[in-house]
Amino acid sequence: MKRINILWLLLYSLFLIIFKFLFYTLGDVKNYNSSVWISYGFIHFAYFLFLATQLFVRKGKYSHTYDKPLYIITATYFIVELIAGITLILVAPETVKVTIIIQVVLAVAFIAWLLIYLIANEQTAASVERHETELQFIKQSSAQVKAILEQITDKQTAKKVEQLYDLLKSSQVKSHSAVRPLEEEVLSEIRNLDRAANSNDLTQISTLADKISKSTENRNRELKLLN
């Protein structure tokens, strides 16, 4: 185990050490009733849930944006449970039912809050990933055409390729599965355009630029009809 992990483990253990020390030394363990032990257990549950927060964080590019609210939720539950648990330990109700009701209601309320946030996280993450995938076509195609444009010295041909670049750059980002064949066609023809630019074949460059522009316009037109 790495040194940093050992240090974190020791830090996390401090609360349990102090809590258990106070619990067993300040009270009469032999005379603790069921209500006390139930609260004792729920305090531990809340603390372990807080420590396990990282397990609930959705892995991915934007995971850092999801972990802070999760820690707020689990930390809030731990603090509320600690206050409620210590109060119930001090009061030590004779009726176990009261303690169970309070503890279960608290646990269910915070777990429901946690689950609602996790569901919202999944929906947000799925939406972000979909947007990133859709954006990839515009970024990739326009970047490739811009690189090709820098190779062309003929002004008239360069102007046509520049118009293609502007068309791609201003195209709708949000995509649809129905236009994927057109997007694949555009990317394929851009590779051909790159080869024509490397060969300085101005006629072929002009022809391909027109063809790609037409496919891109068809894509954009279909997307307008779909959305």
N, CA, C and O of each residue as an XYZ file, in Angstrom:
908
protein
N       0.849     -1.204      0.000
C       0.000      0.000      0.000
C       0.883      1.253      0.000
O       1.863      1.328      0.742
N       0.531      2.233     -0.836
C       1.306      3.458     -0.922
C       1.200      4.254      0.373
O       0.215      4.170      1.106
N       2.249      5.026      0.625
C       2.311      5.831      1.846
C       1.121      6.789      1.951
O       0.545      6.952      3.026
N       0.749      7.432      0.814
C      -0.357      8.386      0.822
C      -1.670      7.701      1.193
O      -2.501      8.278      1.895
N      -1.853      6.459      0.717
C      -3.071      5.710      1.044
C      -3.140      5.374      2.529
O      -4.208      5.403      3.141
N      -1.976      5.056      3.095
C      -1.914      4.748      4.529
C      -2.271      5.983      5.349
O      -2.985      5.892      6.348
N      -1.765      7.144      4.914
C      -2.046      8.391      5.625
C      -3.528      8.745      5.558
O      -4.112      9.179      6.551
N      -4.132      8.559      4.390
C      -5.569      8.809      4.250
C      -6.371      7.853      5.122
O      -7.356      8.246      5.746
N      -5.944      6.597      5.159
C      -6.638      5.592      5.974
C      -6.587      5.970      7.453
O      -7.573      5.828      8.176
N      -5.429      6.451      7.889
C      -5.284      6.878      9.280
C      -6.169      8.087      9.580
O      -6.771      8.183     10.650
N      -6.237      9.006      8.615
C      -7.073     10.186      8.797
C      -8.544      9.802      8.921
O      -9.256     10.295      9.796
N      -8.983      8.917      8.034
C     -10.381      8.471      8.062
C     -10.705      7.698      9.339
O     -11.851      7.681      9.787
N      -9.707      7.072      9.909
C      -9.924      6.257     11.105
C     -10.052      7.087     12.378
O     -10.545      6.595     13.393
N      -9.612      8.341     12.329
C      -9.608      9.175     13.529
C     -11.001      9.343     14.134
O     -11.175      9.253     15.349
N     -11.990      9.588     13.272
C     -13.348      9.760     13.787
C     -13.809      8.499     14.508
O     -14.339      8.572     15.617
N     -13.607      7.333     13.874
C     -14.055      6.073     14.482
C     -13.356      5.821     15.804
O     -13.966      5.353     16.765
N     -12.061      6.138     15.842
C     -11.286      5.930     17.075
C     -11.840      6.808     18.204
O     -12.084      6.329     19.312
N     -12.036      8.105     17.906
C     -12.533      9.048     18.924
C     -13.947      8.694     19.338
O     -14.270      8.681     20.526
N     -14.802      8.403     18.342
C     -16.196      8.095     18.644
C     -16.317      6.847     19.516
O     -17.040      6.838     20.512
N     -15.600      5.800     19.128
C     -15.657      4.557     19.904
C     -15.084      4.748     21.303
O     -15.601      4.197     22.275
N     -14.016      5.530     21.399
C     -13.403      5.797     22.701
C     -14.396      6.477     23.642
O     -14.561      6.069     24.792
N     -15.059      7.528     23.131
C     -16.037      8.251     23.953
C     -17.247      7.377     24.269
O     -17.773      7.405     25.382
N     -17.679      6.606     23.281
C     -18.864      5.765     23.451
C     -18.652      4.717     24.546
O     -19.539      4.461     25.361
N     -17.454      4.117     24.547
C     -17.210      3.030     25.500
C     -16.700      3.514     26.858
O     -16.808      2.792     27.850
N     -16.145      4.734     26.914
C     -15.586      5.201     28.193
C     -16.538      6.107     28.974
O     -16.524      6.104     30.205
N     -17.362      6.881     28.270
C     -18.248      7.821     28.958
C     -19.568      7.190     29.385
O     -20.259      7.719     30.255
N     -19.910      6.082     28.785
C     -21.186      5.453     29.118
C     -21.004      4.097     29.765
O     -19.902      3.553     29.838
N     -22.116      3.576     30.230
C     -22.118      2.245     30.845
C     -22.544      1.245     29.773
O     -23.735      1.035     29.541
N     -21.562      0.635     29.129
C     -21.817     -0.252     27.994
C     -22.770     -1.381     28.363
O     -23.629     -1.759     27.566
N     -22.622     -1.917     29.565
C     -23.452     -3.054     29.986
C     -24.928     -2.695     30.085
O     -25.800     -3.552     29.942
N     -25.198     -1.411     30.333
C     -26.592     -0.986     30.510
C     -27.191     -0.300     29.278
O     -28.325      0.177     29.316
N     -26.416     -0.254     28.184
C     -26.949      0.334     26.957
C     -28.115     -0.521     26.459
O     -28.007     -1.744     26.379
N     -29.226      0.134     26.125
C     -30.363     -0.621     25.604
C     -30.293     -0.726     24.073
O     -29.347     -0.236     23.456
N     -31.286     -1.358     23.475
C     -31.293     -1.598     22.027
C     -31.308     -0.303     21.228
O     -30.699     -0.219     20.162
N     -32.005      0.707     21.743
C     -32.079      1.989     21.043
C     -30.694      2.608     20.854
O     -30.386      3.171     19.804
N     -29.874      2.490     21.891
C     -28.513      3.036     21.828
C     -27.696      2.319     20.764
O     -27.012      2.964     19.971
N     -27.758      0.997     20.738
C     -26.974      0.220     19.783
C     -27.455      0.438     18.343
O     -26.660      0.400     17.405
N     -28.745      0.664     18.182
C     -29.275      0.953     16.838
C     -28.705      2.278     16.327
O     -28.261      2.362     15.182
N     -28.715      3.288     17.152
C     -28.154      4.592     16.771
C     -26.656      4.490     16.533
O     -26.117      5.116     15.620
N     -25.988      3.695     17.362
C     -24.547      3.453     17.204
C     -24.270      2.880     15.808
O     -23.333      3.295     15.126
N     -25.097      1.929     15.405
C     -24.913      1.300     14.099
C     -25.194      2.257     12.952
O     -24.466      2.258     11.960
N     -26.237      3.071     13.069
C     -26.581      4.004     11.995
C     -25.539      5.107     11.837
O     -25.305      5.582     10.726
N     -24.916      5.514     12.932
C     -23.833      6.504     12.833
C     -22.674      5.928     12.017
O     -22.097      6.608     11.168
N     -22.345      4.668     12.288
C     -21.293      4.004     11.516
C     -21.693      3.886     10.040
O     -20.872      4.114      9.152
N     -22.947      3.532      9.784
C     -23.435      3.402      8.413
C     -23.296      4.722      7.658
O     -22.841      4.738      6.515
N     -23.686      5.829      8.290
C     -23.599      7.144      7.657
C     -22.149      7.522      7.361
O     -21.851      8.117      6.326
N     -21.256      7.169      8.280
C     -19.846      7.509      8.072
C     -19.243      6.686      6.943
O     -18.491      7.215      6.124
N     -19.562      5.401      6.893
C     -19.028      4.548      5.826
C     -19.615      4.941      4.469
O     -18.947      4.816      3.442
N     -20.852      5.412      4.466
C     -21.459      5.908      3.224
C     -20.708      7.144      2.734
O     -20.474      7.303      1.536
N     -20.339      8.005      3.657
C     -19.549      9.187      3.303
C     -18.194      8.788      2.726
O     -17.749      9.351      1.726
N     -17.539      7.811      3.361
C     -16.229      7.355      2.874
C     -16.338      6.703      1.499
O     -15.389      6.742      0.716
N     -17.478      6.110      1.209
C     -17.670      5.398     -0.058
C     -18.161      6.306     -1.185
O     -18.475      5.826     -2.274
N     -18.229      7.605     -0.933
C     -18.773      8.548     -1.919
C     -18.106      8.422     -3.280
O     -18.781      8.474     -4.308
N     -16.790      8.258     -3.297
C     -16.040      8.199     -4.549
C     -16.513      7.054     -5.446
O     -16.374      7.118     -6.668
N     -17.067      6.022     -4.842
C     -17.560      4.877     -5.621
C     -18.794      5.249     -6.435
O     -19.096      4.601     -7.437
N     -19.506      6.285     -6.012
C     -20.725      6.697     -6.705
C     -20.455      7.700     -7.817
O     -21.339      7.981     -8.626
N     -19.238      8.242     -7.865
C     -18.914      9.260     -8.866
C     -18.823      8.616    -10.240
O     -18.140      7.607    -10.413
N     -19.503      9.190    -11.203
C     -19.484      8.661    -12.563
C     -18.126      8.932    -13.189
O     -17.672     10.075    -13.237
N     -17.485      7.882    -13.665
C     -16.165      8.027    -14.265
C     -16.289      8.641    -15.657
O     -17.227      8.350    -16.398
N     -15.346      9.476    -15.988
C     -15.369     10.086    -17.307
C     -14.668     11.426    -17.314
O     -14.054     11.837    -16.329
N     -14.775     12.097    -18.444
C     -14.078     13.356    -18.666
C     -14.503     14.439    -17.679
O     -13.696     15.272    -17.268
N     -15.787     14.415    -17.303
C     -16.319     15.475    -16.444
C     -16.649     14.979    -15.036
O     -17.513     15.536    -14.360
N     -15.956     13.931    -14.605
C     -16.249     13.353    -13.287
C     -16.022     14.354    -12.148
O     -16.669     14.274    -11.104
N     -15.093     15.300    -12.360
C     -14.797     16.282    -11.308
C     -15.983     17.210    -11.032
O     -16.073     17.806     -9.958
N     -16.895     17.330    -12.011
C     -18.053     18.197    -11.804
C     -19.173     17.492    -11.038
O     -20.099     18.133    -10.542
N     -19.072     16.150    -10.948
C     -20.121     15.379    -10.295
C     -19.799     15.039     -8.836
O     -20.715     14.801     -8.050
N     -18.527     15.012     -8.464
C     -18.176     14.495     -7.139
C     -18.492     15.457     -5.991
O     -18.857     15.012     -4.903
N     -18.357     16.761     -6.216
C     -18.575     17.717     -5.126
C     -20.011     17.666     -4.565
O     -20.177     17.584     -3.348
N     -21.056     17.711     -5.420
C     -22.422     17.602     -4.881
C     -22.666     16.275     -4.162
O     -23.418     16.227     -3.189
N     -22.033     15.197     -4.638
C     -22.188     13.899     -3.973
C     -21.620     13.939     -2.563
O     -22.227     13.425     -1.623
N     -20.461     14.549     -2.426
C     -19.848     14.679     -1.099
C     -20.698     15.551     -0.182
O     -20.769     15.308      1.023
N     -21.341     16.565     -0.754
C     -22.229     17.416      0.050
C     -23.401     16.597      0.587
O     -23.788     16.736      1.748
N     -23.965     15.737     -0.276
C     -25.101     14.903      0.127
C     -24.702     13.935      1.239
O     -25.359     13.874      2.278
N     -23.623     13.178      1.019
C     -23.223     12.167      2.006
C     -22.697     12.806      3.286
O     -22.907     12.271      4.375
N     -22.013     13.950      3.168
C     -21.522     14.657      4.365
C     -22.685     15.219      5.170
O     -22.669     15.188      6.400
N     -23.695     15.735      4.470
C     -24.882     16.263      5.158
C     -25.583     15.155      5.932
O     -25.976     15.334      7.085
N     -25.733     14.001      5.271
C     -26.374     12.866      5.951
C     -25.580     12.448      7.184
O     -26.154     12.183      8.240
N     -24.255     12.390      7.042
C     -23.415     11.986      8.172
C     -23.557     12.958      9.344
O     -23.685     12.535     10.493
N     -23.533     14.261      9.051
C     -23.632     15.268     10.119
C     -25.000     15.208     10.802
O     -25.088     15.239     12.029
N     -26.074     15.121      9.992
C     -27.426     15.037     10.545
C     -27.580     13.763     11.371
O     -28.145     13.781     12.465
N     -27.069     12.661     10.830
C     -27.161     11.373     11.539
C     -26.341     11.394     12.823
O     -26.762     10.838     13.837
N     -25.181     12.028     12.785
C     -24.338     12.109     13.983
C     -25.063     12.871     15.093
O     -25.060     12.451     16.250
N     -25.687     14.001     14.724
C     -26.432     14.790     15.713
C     -27.625     14.003     16.246
O     -27.843     13.926     17.455
N     -28.404     13.411     15.316
C     -29.584     12.643     15.725
C     -29.185     11.408     16.520
O     -29.821     11.070     17.519
N     -28.123     10.736     16.069
C     -27.675      9.515     16.738
C     -27.185      9.762     18.148
O     -27.532      9.024     19.070
N     -26.373     10.808     18.322
C     -25.857     11.137     19.661
C     -27.008     11.544     20.588
O     -27.033     11.184     21.765
N     -27.958     12.302     20.030
C     -29.124     12.704     20.829
C     -29.898     11.482     21.312
O     -30.288     11.398     22.477
N     -30.115     10.531     20.393
C     -30.849      9.316     20.755
C     -30.054      8.433     21.728
O     -30.629      7.748     22.573
N     -28.738      8.464     21.594
C     -27.898      7.696     22.529
C     -27.995      8.292     23.936
O     -28.066      7.569     24.930
N     -27.995      9.630     23.996
C     -28.087     10.290     25.302
C     -29.472     10.113     25.934
O     -29.600      9.898     27.139
N     -30.504     10.210     25.088
C     -31.879     10.046     25.587
C     -32.173      8.579     25.886
O     -32.862      8.244     26.850
N     -31.623      7.706     25.021
C     -31.807      6.252     25.155
C     -33.274      5.857     25.357
O     -33.625      5.324     26.410
N     -34.133      6.112     24.366
C     -35.563      5.772     24.509
C     -35.760      4.294     24.845
O     -35.086      3.417     24.305
N     -36.681      4.054     25.731
C     -36.979      2.671     26.102
C     -37.669      1.941     24.957
O     -37.501      0.735     24.779
N     -38.450      2.697     24.183
C     -39.164      2.109     23.047
C     -38.265      2.107     21.818
O     -37.903      3.163     21.298
N     -37.912      0.926     21.365
C     -37.034      0.782     20.195
C     -37.699      1.336     18.949
O     -37.024      1.830     18.046
N     -39.025      1.255     18.897
C     -39.776      1.670     17.719
C     -39.495      3.122     17.341
O     -39.355      3.445     16.161
N     -39.413      3.991     18.337
C     -39.160      5.416     18.090
C     -37.806      5.612     17.413
O     -37.690      6.346     16.432
N     -36.795      4.953     17.945
C     -35.443      5.058     17.391
C     -35.389      4.528     15.967
O     -34.799      5.158     15.090
N     -35.999      3.380     15.733
C     -35.990      2.777     14.408
C     -36.679      3.684     13.394
O     -36.177      3.877     12.287
N     -37.831      4.241     13.771
C     -38.563      5.120     12.862
C     -37.716      6.330     12.470
O     -37.607      6.669     11.292
N     -37.119      6.977     13.474
C     -36.294      8.169     13.215
C     -35.112      7.822     12.314
O     -34.839      8.521     11.338
N     -34.418      6.743     12.647
C     -33.218      6.370     11.903
C     -33.535      5.928     10.474
O     -32.835      6.303      9.534
N     -34.582      5.138     10.317
C     -34.955      4.653      8.984
C     -35.433      5.803      8.105
O     -35.076      5.871      6.929
N     -36.241      6.712      8.663
C     -36.724      7.866      7.897
C     -35.550      8.723      7.424
O     -35.509      9.143      6.268
N     -34.595      8.979      8.323
C     -33.406      9.754      7.945
C     -32.622      9.057      6.832
O     -32.249      9.685      5.841
N     -32.376      7.766      7.001
C     -31.595      7.009      6.028
C     -32.286      6.971      4.672
O     -31.650      7.198      3.643
N     -33.574      6.687      4.666
C     -34.323      6.596      3.405
C     -34.372      7.961      2.709
O     -34.233      8.036      1.488
N     -34.566      9.027      3.468
C     -34.632     10.378      2.892
C     -33.321     10.733      2.191
O     -33.325     11.247      1.072
N     -32.213     10.456      2.855
C     -30.923     10.814      2.261
C     -30.524      9.875      1.133
O     -29.891     10.313      0.173
N     -30.872      8.606      1.221
C     -30.586      7.676      0.132
C     -31.422      8.044     -1.098
O     -30.943      7.949     -2.228
N     -32.674      8.464     -0.874
C     -33.527      8.913     -1.984
C     -32.908     10.143     -2.651
O     -32.872     10.240     -3.878
N     -32.424     11.078     -1.833
C     -31.747     12.280     -2.344
C     -30.529     11.883     -3.178
O     -30.304     12.425     -4.260
N     -29.749     10.936     -2.665
C     -28.557     10.467     -3.363
C     -28.926      9.824     -4.700
O     -28.293     10.106     -5.718
N     -29.941      8.965     -4.706
C     -30.350      8.264     -5.925
C     -30.885      9.234     -6.974
O     -30.600      9.091     -8.163
N     -31.662     10.222     -6.529
C     -32.191     11.229     -7.462
C     -31.040     11.980     -8.131
O     -31.062     12.235     -9.335
N     -30.036     12.328     -7.328
C     -28.879     13.035     -7.895
C     -28.105     12.135     -8.860
O     -27.658     12.601     -9.908
N     -27.941     10.858     -8.521
C     -27.216      9.924     -9.394
C     -27.945      9.728    -10.719
O     -27.315      9.654    -11.774
N     -29.283      9.645    -10.662
C     -30.076      9.513    -11.888
C     -29.909     10.762    -12.762
O     -29.725     10.668    -13.975
N     -29.977     11.930    -12.120
C     -29.784     13.189    -12.848
C     -28.385     13.248    -13.454
O     -28.205     13.745    -14.566
N     -27.397     12.740    -12.721
C     -26.019     12.683    -13.213
C     -25.919     11.870    -14.488
O     -25.293     12.288    -15.462
N     -26.552     10.690    -14.469
C     -26.503      9.795    -15.633
C     -27.121     10.460    -16.842
O     -26.584     10.366    -17.945
N     -28.243     11.133    -16.649
C     -28.918     11.799    -17.758
C     -28.072     12.947    -18.304
O     -27.966     13.131    -19.517
N     -27.473     13.716    -17.395
C     -26.614     14.829    -17.813
C     -25.382     14.332    -18.541
O     -25.004     14.878    -19.577
N     -24.748     13.285    -17.996
C     -23.537     12.733    -18.597
C     -23.826     12.160    -19.983
O     -23.035     12.329    -20.911
N     -24.954     11.488    -20.111
C     -25.335     10.916    -21.414
C     -25.553     12.022    -22.442
O     -25.169     11.892    -23.605
N     -26.177     13.113    -21.993
C     -26.422     14.245    -22.877
C     -25.111     14.905    -23.305
O     -24.948     15.271    -24.469
N     -24.178     15.056    -22.360
C     -22.872     15.665    -22.655
C     -22.075     14.795    -23.622
O     -21.468     15.302    -24.566
N     -22.078     13.481    -23.383
C     -21.358     12.558    -24.261
C     -21.936     12.578    -25.672
O     -21.196     12.545    -26.656
N     -23.266     12.631    -25.763
C     -23.924     12.690    -27.076
C     -23.536     13.973    -27.803
O     -23.277     13.961    -29.007
N     -23.497     15.083    -27.061
C     -23.114     16.368    -27.653
C     -21.664     16.325    -28.129
O     -21.344     16.840    -29.201
N     -20.782     15.708    -27.330
C     -19.365     15.597    -27.708
C     -19.215     14.783    -28.985
O     -18.422     15.134    -29.858
N     -19.977     13.693    -29.097
C     -19.918     12.837    -30.281
C     -20.404     13.594    -31.510
O     -19.804     13.510    -32.582
N     -21.497     14.334    -31.343
C     -22.055     15.100    -32.451
C     -21.106     16.215    -32.873
O     -20.944     16.485    -34.064
N     -20.485     16.857    -31.898
C     -19.566     17.956    -32.169
C     -18.318     17.480    -32.903
O     -17.685     18.248    -33.627
N     -17.964     16.201    -32.713
C     -16.754     15.645    -33.286
C     -16.742     15.756    -34.811
O     -15.702     16.037    -35.406
N     -17.907     15.533    -35.450
C     -17.980     15.611    -36.917
C     -17.607     17.005    -37.409
O     -16.798     17.148    -38.326
N     -18.203     18.044    -36.793
C     -17.931     19.427    -37.203
C     -16.464     19.783    -36.943
O     -15.801     20.371    -37.797
N     -15.969     19.422    -35.762
C     -14.582     19.751    -35.410
C     -13.591     19.049    -36.345
O     -12.643     19.658    -36.841
N     -13.833     17.754    -36.571
C     -12.917     16.962    -37.392
C     -12.919     17.423    -38.849
O     -11.860     17.647    -39.435
N     -14.104     17.561    -39.426
C     -14.200     17.922    -40.844
C     -13.666     19.323    -41.111
O     -12.921     19.535    -42.068
N     -14.046     20.285    -40.262
C     -13.594     21.671    -40.485
C     -12.087     21.811    -40.259
O     -11.421     22.568    -40.964
N     -11.553     21.085    -39.279
C     -10.105     21.140    -39.020
C      -9.316     20.556    -40.195
O      -8.270     21.087    -40.568
N      -9.817     19.470    -40.773
C      -9.138     18.847    -41.917
C      -9.169     19.759    -43.142
O      -8.169     19.899    -43.847
N     -10.326     20.377    -43.388
C     -10.445     21.277    -44.539
C      -9.572     22.521    -44.348
O      -8.991     23.029    -45.307
N      -9.483     23.005    -43.118
C      -8.625     24.170    -42.854
C      -7.163     23.843    -43.138
O      -6.434     24.663    -43.696
N      -6.736     22.641    -42.751
C      -5.364     22.212    -43.016
C      -5.118     22.090    -44.518
O      -4.041     22.432    -45.007
N      -6.118     21.604    -45.244
C      -6.005     21.481    -46.706
C      -5.914     22.863    -47.345
O      -5.123     23.087    -48.261
N      -6.747     23.797    -46.842
C      -6.783     25.163    -47.370
C      -5.407     25.823    -47.315
O      -5.037     26.568    -48.223
N      -4.657     25.554    -46.265
C      -3.332     26.163    -46.090
C      -2.315     25.674    -47.118
O      -1.268     26.292    -47.308
N      -2.635     24.551    -47.784
C      -1.720     23.997    -48.790
C      -1.934     24.608    -50.179
O      -1.049     24.551    -51.033
N      -3.123     25.196    -50.398
C      -3.511     25.658    -51.734
C      -3.034     27.090    -51.970
O      -3.291     27.987    -51.167
N      -2.337     27.284    -53.083
C      -1.790     28.603    -53.425
C      -2.630     29.332    -54.472
O      -2.598     30.560    -54.550
N      -3.376     28.584    -55.270
C      -4.224     29.197    -56.290
C      -5.407     29.899    -55.613
O      -6.164     29.269    -54.874
N      -5.563     31.203    -55.867
C      -6.558     32.006    -55.148
C      -7.992     31.567    -55.421
O      -8.804     31.494    -54.499
N      -8.310     31.273    -56.687
C      -9.677     30.896    -57.034
C     -10.062     29.557    -56.393
O     -11.165     29.394    -55.872
N      -9.128     28.608    -56.446
C      -9.380     27.292    -55.841
C      -9.450     27.407    -54.320
O     -10.286     26.780    -53.670
N      -8.552     28.222    -53.772
C      -8.530     28.430    -52.318
C      -9.845     29.047    -51.832
O     -10.336     28.707    -50.756
N     -10.411     29.957    -52.636
C     -11.670     30.598    -52.252
C     -12.808     29.575    -52.156
O     -13.659     29.649    -51.269
N     -12.798     28.617    -53.095
C     -13.848     27.582    -53.089
C     -13.704     26.679    -51.864
O     -14.698     26.311    -51.239
N     -12.479     26.329    -51.528
C     -12.238     25.482    -50.349
C     -12.552     26.258    -49.072
O     -13.028     25.688    -48.090
N     -12.280     27.567    -49.095
C     -12.589     28.395    -47.935
C     -14.096     28.465    -47.702
O     -14.551     28.465    -46.558
N     -14.865     28.523    -48.785
C     -16.325     28.515    -48.677
C     -16.815     27.195    -48.077
O     -17.759     27.165    -47.287
N     -16.152     26.106    -48.473
C     -16.478     24.795    -47.903
C     -16.182     24.780    -46.408
O     -16.971     24.259    -45.619
N     -15.052     25.347    -46.025
C     -14.671     25.418    -44.606
C     -15.705     26.206    -43.809
O     -16.120     25.780    -42.731
N     -16.122     27.355    -44.340
C     -17.122     28.192    -43.657
C     -18.447     27.439    -43.516
O     -19.121     27.532    -42.490
N     -18.807     26.692    -44.563
C     -20.048     25.913    -44.527
C     -19.998     24.851    -43.436
O     -20.954     24.682    -42.678
N     -18.886     24.142    -43.363
C     -18.728     23.101    -42.334
C     -18.705     23.710    -40.937
O     -19.340     23.199    -40.015
N     -17.974     24.796    -40.795
C     -17.819     25.442    -39.494
C     -19.149     25.946    -38.952
O     -19.375     25.935    -37.742
N     -20.033     26.389    -39.849
C     -21.319     26.949    -39.421
C     -22.449     25.922    -39.436
O     -23.600     26.265    -39.166
N     -22.131     24.675    -39.748
C     -23.155     23.635    -39.816
C     -23.695     23.291    -38.440
O     -23.033     23.501    -37.424
N     -24.901     22.764    -38.426
C     -25.557     22.398    -37.166
C     -24.771     21.305    -36.442
O     -24.420     20.281    -37.029
N     -24.505     21.539    -35.168
C     -23.726     20.579    -34.380
C     -24.552     19.344    -34.061
O     -24.081     18.218    -34.220
N     -25.787     19.555    -33.609
C     -26.643     18.436    -33.234
C     -26.893     17.540    -34.442
O     -27.348     17.993    -35.492
N     -26.586     16.270    -34.266
C     -26.684     15.336    -35.380
C     -27.844     14.356    -35.174
O     -28.638     14.483    -34.241
N     -27.911     13.366    -36.088
C     -28.965     12.357    -36.032
C     -28.452     11.124    -36.782
O     -27.681     11.237    -37.735
N     -28.890      9.961    -36.336
C     -28.431      8.718    -36.976
C     -28.796      8.675    -38.464
O     -28.116      8.018    -39.251
N     -29.863      9.369    -38.844
C     -30.313      9.348    -40.238
C     -29.322     10.028    -41.193
O     -29.297      9.723    -42.385
N     -28.505     10.952    -40.664
C     -27.554     11.668    -41.532
C     -26.124     11.143    -41.389
O     -25.197     11.698    -41.979
N     -25.944     10.083    -40.614
C     -24.587      9.528    -40.448
C     -23.957      9.104    -41.776
O     -22.767      9.342    -41.979
N     -24.728      8.472    -42.704
C     -24.123      8.119    -44.001
C     -23.585      9.331    -44.748
O     -22.531      9.260    -45.381
N     -24.313     10.449    -44.675
C     -23.843     11.672    -45.326
C     -22.582     12.202    -44.655
O     -21.672     12.685    -45.328
N     -22.530     12.111    -43.330
C     -21.337     12.563    -42.601
C     -20.126     11.698    -42.932
O     -19.011     12.200    -43.078
N     -20.358     10.398    -43.049
C     -19.264      9.494    -43.425
C     -18.788      9.795    -44.843
O     -17.595      9.736    -45.138
N     -19.731     10.115    -45.705
C     -19.387     10.462    -47.090
C     -18.549     11.731    -47.138
O     -17.577     11.819    -47.888
N     -18.940     12.716    -46.326
C     -18.196     13.982    -46.263
C     -16.762     13.741    -45.802
O     -15.818     14.250    -46.407
N     -16.600     12.966    -44.735
C     -15.255     12.692    -44.199
C     -14.411     11.910    -45.199
O     -13.206     12.135    -45.317
N     -15.052     10.990    -45.919
C     -14.340     10.206    -46.925
C     -13.863     11.090    -48.073
O     -12.729     10.967    -48.536
N     -14.744     11.983    -48.527
C     -14.376     12.868    -49.631
C     -13.336     13.902    -49.204
O     -12.540     14.351    -50.029
N     -13.335     14.284    -47.928
C     -12.305     15.213    -47.433
C     -10.925     14.550    -47.513
O      -9.925     15.210    -47.797
N     -10.884     13.237    -47.258
C      -9.602     12.516    -47.405
C      -9.145     12.535    -48.865
O      -7.955     12.667    -49.149
N     -10.099     12.404    -49.781
C      -9.762     12.495    -51.208
C      -9.305     13.913    -51.566
O      -8.393     14.106    -52.369
N      -9.964     14.894    -50.947
C      -9.585     16.287    -51.172
C      -8.159     16.548    -50.706
O      -7.415     17.296    -51.340
N      -7.793     15.935    -49.606
C      -6.434     16.083    -49.075
C      -5.413     15.509    -50.053
O      -4.355     16.097    -50.277
N      -5.741     14.358    -50.629
C      -4.821     13.749    -51.611
C      -4.705     14.621    -52.868
O      -3.625     14.760    -53.443
N      -5.822     15.197    -53.278
C      -5.792     16.069    -54.463
C      -4.962     17.319    -54.190
O      -4.242     17.797    -55.067
N      -5.069     17.857    -52.943
C      -4.289     19.042    -52.573
C      -2.798     18.723    -52.537
O      -1.972     19.541    -52.941
N      -2.459     17.534    -52.054
C      -1.054     17.128    -52.016
C      -0.479     16.989    -53.425
O       0.713     17.203    -53.646
N      -1.349     16.624    -54.380
C      -0.926     16.473    -55.783
C      -1.061     17.788    -56.555
O      -0.675     17.876    -57.721
N      -1.611     18.797    -55.897
C      -1.862     20.107    -56.513
C      -2.743     19.987    -57.754
O      -2.548     20.703    -58.736
N      -3.708     19.079    -57.699
C      -4.653     18.875    -58.800
C      -5.826     19.837    -58.599
O      -6.803     19.510    -57.925
N      -5.715     21.017    -59.189
C      -6.687     22.079    -58.942
C      -8.092     21.723    -59.431
O      -9.086     22.069    -58.794
N      -8.162     21.025    -60.573
C      -9.470     20.623    -61.110
C     -10.174     19.669    -60.161
O     -11.362     19.814    -59.875
N      -9.409     18.679    -59.671
C      -9.975     17.693    -58.744
C     -10.353     18.343    -57.412
O     -11.361     17.985    -56.804
N      -9.543     19.290    -56.970
C      -9.837     20.005    -55.718
C     -11.169     20.739    -55.840
O     -12.008     20.676    -54.942
N     -11.352     21.434    -56.958
C     -12.578     22.184    -57.185
C     -13.805     21.266    -57.257
O     -14.860     21.572    -56.702
N     -13.640     20.134    -57.954
C     -14.740     19.171    -58.095
C     -15.131     18.582    -56.744
O     -16.314     18.492    -56.413
N     -14.123     18.184    -55.968
C     -14.376     17.580    -54.652
C     -14.972     18.589    -53.676
O     -15.842     18.246    -52.875
N     -14.502     19.835    -53.745
C     -15.030     20.879    -52.858
C     -16.523     21.079    -53.117
O     -17.308     21.238    -52.181
N     -16.908     21.068    -54.398
C     -18.335     21.203    -54.743
C     -19.133     19.994    -54.243
O     -20.237     20.135    -53.716
N     -18.555     18.820    -54.418
C     -19.237     17.586    -54.012
C     -19.442     17.541    -52.494
O     -20.515     17.180    -52.010
N     -18.402     17.910    -51.762
C     -18.479     17.901    -50.288
C     -19.476     18.955    -49.800
O     -20.234     18.726    -48.858
N     -19.455     20.110    -50.463
C     -20.394     21.181    -50.095
C     -21.831     20.717    -50.291
O     -22.694     20.974    -49.452
N     -22.079     20.037    -51.400
C     -23.429     19.541    -51.686
C     -23.880     18.521    -50.637
O     -25.021     18.561    -50.176
N     -22.964     17.594    -50.257
C     -23.288     16.585    -49.229
C     -23.548     17.236    -47.876
O     -24.442     16.828    -47.135
N     -22.747     18.260    -47.567
C     -22.914     18.973    -46.296
C     -24.248     19.718    -46.256
O     -24.943     19.711    -45.239
N     -24.596     20.354    -47.362
C     -25.882     21.055    -47.440
C     -27.050     20.079    -47.319
O     -28.057     20.388    -46.680
N     -26.917     18.899    -47.934
C     -27.958     17.865    -47.821
C     -28.107     17.413    -46.367
O     -29.217     17.218    -45.870
N     -26.964     17.252    -45.701
C     -26.976     16.876    -44.279
C     -27.709     17.918    -43.454
O     -28.585     17.587    -42.655
N     -27.348     19.178    -43.652
C     -27.962     20.259    -42.886
C     -29.463     20.381    -43.178
O     -30.261     20.665    -42.285
N     -29.828     20.160    -44.448
C     -31.234     20.233    -44.834
C     -32.049     19.124    -44.163
O     -33.152     19.360    -43.669
N     -31.487     17.911    -44.156
C     -32.185     16.775    -43.531
C     -32.320     16.979    -42.030
O     -33.340     16.623    -41.440
N     -31.294     17.550    -41.414
C     -31.341     17.791    -39.977
C     -32.442     18.790    -39.622
O     -33.101     18.644    -38.592
N     -32.641     19.782    -40.449
C     -33.699     20.772    -40.208
C     -35.072     20.093    -40.254
O     -35.968     20.427    -39.478
N     -35.223     19.133    -41.177
C     -36.498     18.428    -41.300
C     -36.720     17.475    -40.120
O     -37.856     17.239    -39.707
N     -35.617     16.929    -39.582
C     -35.722     15.972    -38.470
C     -35.956     16.652    -37.133
O     -36.582     16.079    -36.242
N     -35.448     17.890    -36.989
C     -35.537     18.591    -35.694
C     -36.710     19.556    -35.615
O     -36.904     20.209    -34.590
